[in-house]
Amino acid sequence: MRQLVVNGNPVSLTANGRLANLADWNPDLAQTIAKDEGLVLTDAHWDIIKLMRDYYATYTIPPILKLLKREIARKFGPERATDEAINTLFPGGVTYQGSKISGIPVPMLDSELEQNHQVKKTETTSSTPHYRDSFEFQDRQIKVYPSGNLVNPEEWKEELAEQLAKKEGIELTGAHWVVLRYLRKFYFQYGITPMVKILMKHMREELGNEISDRDALYRLFPGGPSRQGSRIAGLPVPQGCIDD
C-alpha cells in the first residue's frame, strides 16, 4: 500500500497503483494518477474515462475492450474506436491504464477469472435443484461447479442443454433457444457471459423489444435469464449482479 495526497486528502493505493477504495475516486485524483502514468488528460481522455465509469456504474462490471470499443463507436463515432486512436490516448492499454485512471477494476474475460472464485461469490441457490459435482450423460461423466455451470464448456451440446433444462424444470421451446443461442453468441464474440442488464440491452438492439422484455425473459427462465440461462447454455457464471 502507498498513499497519494490530493487536495490535502490522503488516498490509499494498492501495490500496482490502483485505488484501494474505488469510492475515493474524483477528477483531481484521476489527474494525479494520469500524471504518474506520464499522461496529461485531454477532453478525448475524459470522454473515455466517463464512458468507462458510466458503464461500471450501470452494470457493476468494467467494460472489456470489445464492448468498450463498441460503446465508443456508438457514442463518438467509429474513428474514435480504432486501436490506433485508443492506444494514442492510453499507450499503457485502455483496459489496464484507462481503468486505473478511471478508478474502476481491471476488465477481465471469463477465461481470465478462476471459475471457482466466481462460484464462491455467486448465489448458488435456485428455485429448482441442479446437478452437484457431476452427472452422467451419454455414458460420460459431466462435471459441474457448485453453481451448476459446466466445468468444461466444450462438452456442451444441444442434447445436453435439453437434459440440463429438464433438471431445472424447463421444457425448452423455440423462444428458449433464441435466448440460449444469443447467450452463446455473445460469449464467443466478447468472452464474457452477459449479466441480465447487458443481455437485455444487446438483445434489444439486435433482436427487438419483444424477445428482450424483462418479464418475457423471466417467464422463460424463472431462475434468472443469466444465472439459469448460463447453466443451460453451458457457459461460465456471469460476472456482476447477474439477474438484478
C-alpha positions in Angstrom: 0.0 0.0 0.0 1.1 3.6 -0.6 -0.6 6.9 -0.4 -1.3 9.9 -2.6 -2.2 13.3 -1.2 -4.8 15.0 -3.3 -6.1 18.4 -2.2 -4.8 17.7 1.2 -6.6 14.3 1.5 -4.6 11.1 1.7 -5.7 8.3 -0.7 -4.6 4.7 -0.4 -3.3 2.9 -3.4 -2.6 -0.8 -3.9 0.9 -2.0 -4.8 0.2 -1.7 -8.5 -1.1 1.9 -8.1 -4.8 1.3 -8.3 -7.3 2.7 -5.8 -7.7 0.7 -2.7 -11.2 2.1 -2.2 -13.0 2.9 -5.5 -15.2 5.4 -3.7 -12.2 7.6 -3.2 -12.1 8.5 -7.0 -12.6 12.1 -8.1 -11.4 14.0 -11.2 -8.5 15.6 -9.3 -7.3 12.1 -8.3 -7.6 10.9 -11.8 -5.4 13.8 -13.0 -2.8 12.8 -10.4 -2.8 9.1 -11.3 -2.6 10.1 -15.0 0.4 12.3 -14.3 2.1 9.3 -12.6 1.4 7.4 -15.8 3.0 10.2 -17.9 -0.3 11.4 -19.3 -1.9 14.8 -19.5 -5.7 14.3 -19.7 -7.5 15.9 -22.6 -11.2 16.1 -23.4 -10.7 13.0 -25.5 -9.3 11.1 -22.5 -12.2 12.3 -20.3 -14.7 11.1 -22.9 -13.4 7.6 -22.4 -13.0 7.9 -18.7 -16.6 9.0 -18.3 -17.8 6.3 -20.6 -15.9 3.6 -18.6 -17.2 4.9 -15.3 -20.8 5.1 -16.5 -20.6 1.6 -17.8 -19.3 0.3 -14.5 -22.0 2.3 -12.6 -24.7 0.8 -14.8 -23.5 -2.9 -14.9 -21.2 -3.3 -11.9 -18.5 -4.7 -14.1 -15.9 -2.8 -16.2 -16.2 -3.0 -20.0 -13.9 -5.4 -21.7 -12.1 -4.0 -24.7 -14.5 -5.2 -27.4 -17.5 -3.9 -25.6 -15.7 -0.6 -24.8 -14.9 -0.1 -28.4 -18.5 -0.8 -29.4 -19.7 1.9 -26.9 -17.0 4.4 -28.1 -18.1 3.9 -31.7 -21.8 4.3 -30.8 -21.2 7.5 -28.9 -18.3 9.2 -30.6 -18.0 7.6 -34.0 -16.1 4.6 -35.4 -12.9 6.7 -36.0 -12.6 7.1 -32.2 -12.9 3.4 -31.6 -9.9 2.2 -33.6 -7.0 0.6 -31.8 -4.7 3.4 -33.1 -7.0 6.1 -31.6 -7.4 4.4 -28.3 -3.8 3.5 -27.9 -2.7 7.0 -28.7 -4.8 8.2 -25.7 -3.8 5.3 -23.4 -0.4 3.8 -24.5 -0.4 1.5 -21.5 -3.7 -0.1 -22.7 -7.1 1.3 -22.1 -8.3 -1.7 -20.1 -5.4 -1.5 -17.8 -4.2 2.1 -17.7 -7.6 3.6 -18.6 -9.4 1.6 -15.8 -6.7 2.7 -13.3 -7.2 6.4 -14.1 -11.0 5.8 -14.2 -11.0 4.3 -10.7 -12.7 1.0 -11.7 -11.5 -2.6 -11.6 -9.5 -4.1 -14.5 -11.8 -5.7 -17.0 -11.3 -9.4 -17.4 -12.6 -12.1 -19.7 -14.4 -15.1 -18.1 -11.4 -17.3 -19.1 -9.1 -15.0 -17.1 -11.0 -15.5 -13.9 -10.9 -18.5 -11.7 -14.3 -20.2 -12.1 -14.1 -21.5 -8.5 -13.6 -17.9 -7.3 -16.6 -16.8 -9.3 -18.8 -19.5 -7.9 -17.9 -18.8 -4.3 -19.1 -15.2 -4.9 -22.3 -16.2 -6.7 -25.5 -17.2 -5.1 -25.9 -20.9 -5.9 -29.3 -21.5 -4.6 -32.1 -22.0 -7.1 -35.8 -22.4 -7.2 -35.1 -25.8 -8.8 -32.3 -28.2 -8.0 -29.4 -28.7 -10.3 -26.6 -31.3 -10.5 -23.9 -31.4 -7.9 -20.3 -32.3 -8.8 -21.1 -34.4 -11.8 -23.7 -36.4 -13.7 -23.9 -39.0 -16.4 -24.8 -38.0 -19.9 -24.4 -40.4 -22.9 -22.1 -42.7 -21.0 -19.9 -39.8 -19.8 -19.5 -38.0 -16.5 -20.1 -34.3 -16.9 -18.5 -32.2 -14.2 -20.2 -29.1 -12.9 -19.4 -26.4 -10.4 -21.5 -25.9 -7.2 -23.4 -23.3 -9.2 -24.4 -25.9 -11.8 -22.3 -24.4 -14.6 -20.2 -26.8 -16.7 -16.6 -27.2 -15.6 -15.7 -27.9 -19.3 -17.9 -25.7 -21.6 -16.6 -27.6 -24.6 -18.7 -30.6 -23.5 -21.9 -28.7 -24.2 -24.3 -29.7 -27.0 -27.9 -29.1 -27.6 -28.9 -32.6 -26.3 -27.1 -31.8 -23.1 -28.9 -28.5 -22.8 -32.2 -30.4 -23.0 -31.2 -32.5 -20.1 -29.9 -29.6 -18.1 -33.1 -27.7 -18.7 -35.3 -30.6 -17.6 -33.3 -30.8 -14.3 -34.3 -27.1 -13.9 -37.9 -27.9 -14.6 -37.9 -26.3 -18.0 -39.1 -27.8 -21.3 -37.2 -25.9 -24.0 -39.2 -24.1 -26.7 -38.1 -22.1 -29.7 -38.2 -18.9 -27.5 -35.8 -20.5 -25.0 -33.5 -21.4 -27.8 -33.4 -17.9 -29.1 -32.1 -16.7 -25.7 -29.7 -19.7 -25.3 -28.2 -19.2 -28.7 -27.8 -15.5 -28.1 -26.1 -16.1 -24.8 -23.6 -18.4 -26.5 -23.2 -15.9 -29.4 -22.4 -13.1 -27.0 -20.0 -15.2 -25.0 -18.0 -16.3 -28.1 -18.0 -12.8 -29.5 -17.0 -10.9 -26.4 -15.5 -13.5 -24.0 -18.0 -13.0 -21.1 -21.3 -14.3 -20.2 -23.7 -11.3 -20.1 -25.5 -10.4 -16.9 -29.2 -9.7 -17.5 -28.9 -5.9 -18.0 -26.2 -6.4 -20.7 -28.2 -9.3 -22.2 -31.3 -7.2 -22.4 -29.5 -4.2 -23.9 -27.8 -6.2 -26.7 -30.8 -8.4 -27.5 -33.0 -5.3 -27.7 -30.6 -3.7 -30.2 -30.2 -6.8 -32.3 -33.5 -8.7 -31.9 -36.1 -6.1 -30.9 -38.1 -5.3 -27.8 -40.4 -8.3 -27.6 -37.8 -11.0 -27.1 -35.7 -8.8 -24.8 -38.5 -7.8 -22.5 -37.6 -8.4 -18.9 -40.9 -10.1 -17.9 -40.7 -12.3 -21.0 -37.2 -13.4 -20.2 -38.1 -14.3 -16.7 -41.1 -16.3 -17.8 -38.7 -18.4 -19.9 -36.1 -18.6 -17.2 -37.7 -18.2 -13.8 -34.3 -18.8 -12.1 -32.9 -15.8 -14.0 -32.1 -15.3 -17.7 -28.4 -15.0 -17.0 -28.0 -17.3 -13.9 -30.2 -20.1 -15.1 -29.6 -19.4 -18.8 -25.9 -19.7 -18.4 -26.2 -23.1 -16.8 -28.3 -24.5 -19.6 -26.2 -22.8 -22.3 -23.1 -24.4 -21.0 -21.4 -21.1 -20.1 -19.4 -19.7 -17.1 -21.1 -17.9 -14.3 -21.8 -14.3 -15.4 -19.8 -11.5 -13.7 -21.5 -8.7 -11.8 -25.0 -8.6 -10.3 -26.2 -11.2 -12.8 -30.0 -11.1 -12.6 -30.7 -8.0 -10.6 
